[in-house]
Amino acid sequence: MRIELRLAIRDRARFLSHLEMVDLLLAAFRRAGYEIALSNGMRPRPVISLALARGVGTASEDEKKSILDLFKR
């Protein structure tokens, strides 16, 4: 499954780093009831990939995020 999001990053949210944004999106999907796919191996981690990291402190009015193969099938 592929999900494409369009976000506006303003005010205090612009100070979130790329990794904090990933954690925020994962938490939102978990709260919504989606089962997140995990990687294989000794320490399974969520499988998520967001292209083009935004610089910390930079505001954005139309930021596009593409998430591939995040959910269990």
C-alpha positions as CSV (number, residue, x, y, z in Angstrom):
1,M,0.0,0.0,0.0
2,R,1.3,3.5,-0.8
3,I,0.1,6.6,1.0
4,E,0.8,10.1,-0.1
5,L,0.4,13.0,2.3
6,R,0.4,16.7,1.8
7,L,1.3,18.7,4.9
8,A,1.8,22.3,6.0
9,I,4.5,22.7,8.6
10,R,4.1,26.0,10.5
11,D,4.7,27.6,13.9
12,R,6.3,25.3,16.4
13,A,6.1,22.2,14.2
14,R,8.8,23.6,12.0
15,F,11.3,22.8,14.8
16,L,10.6,19.1,14.6
17,S,13.5,17.1,13.1
18,H,13.1,14.5,10.3
19,L,13.2,11.6,12.8
20,E,10.7,13.3,15.1
21,M,8.4,13.7,12.1
22,V,8.7,10.0,11.4
23,D,7.9,9.1,15.0
24,L,4.9,11.5,14.9
25,L,3.5,9.9,11.8
26,L,4.0,6.3,13.2
27,A,2.2,7.3,16.4
28,A,-0.7,8.8,14.4
29,F,-1.1,5.6,12.3
30,R,-0.9,3.4,15.4
31,R,-3.6,5.5,17.1
32,A,-5.8,5.2,14.0
33,G,-5.6,1.4,14.4
34,Y,-3.2,0.5,11.5
35,E,-0.8,-2.4,12.0
36,I,2.7,-1.2,11.2
37,A,5.0,-3.5,9.2
38,L,8.2,-4.4,11.0
39,S,11.6,-5.3,9.5
40,N,13.1,-8.7,10.0
41,G,16.0,-9.4,12.2
42,M,17.1,-9.3,15.9
43,R,15.6,-5.8,16.5
44,P,12.5,-5.3,14.4
45,R,11.9,-1.6,13.5
46,P,9.0,0.0,11.7
47,V,9.4,0.0,7.9
48,I,8.9,3.7,6.8
49,S,10.7,5.8,4.2
50,L,10.2,9.6,3.9
51,A,12.0,11.3,1.0
52,L,13.6,14.7,1.2
53,A,14.3,15.7,4.8
54,R,13.3,19.2,5.6
55,G,15.8,21.4,7.5
56,V,15.0,22.1,11.2
57,G,13.5,25.5,11.6
58,T,12.2,25.7,8.0
59,A,8.5,26.3,7.5
60,S,6.6,24.6,4.6
61,E,3.2,25.3,3.1
62,D,2.9,22.2,0.8
63,E,5.2,19.4,1.8
64,K,4.7,16.0,0.1
65,K,5.4,12.8,1.9
66,S,5.2,9.4,0.2
67,I,5.0,6.3,2.4
68,L,5.6,2.9,0.9
69,D,4.8,-0.5,2.4
70,L,4.2,0.7,5.9
71,F,1.3,-1.6,6.7
72,K,1.1,-5.4,7.2
73,R,-0.6,-7.2,4.3
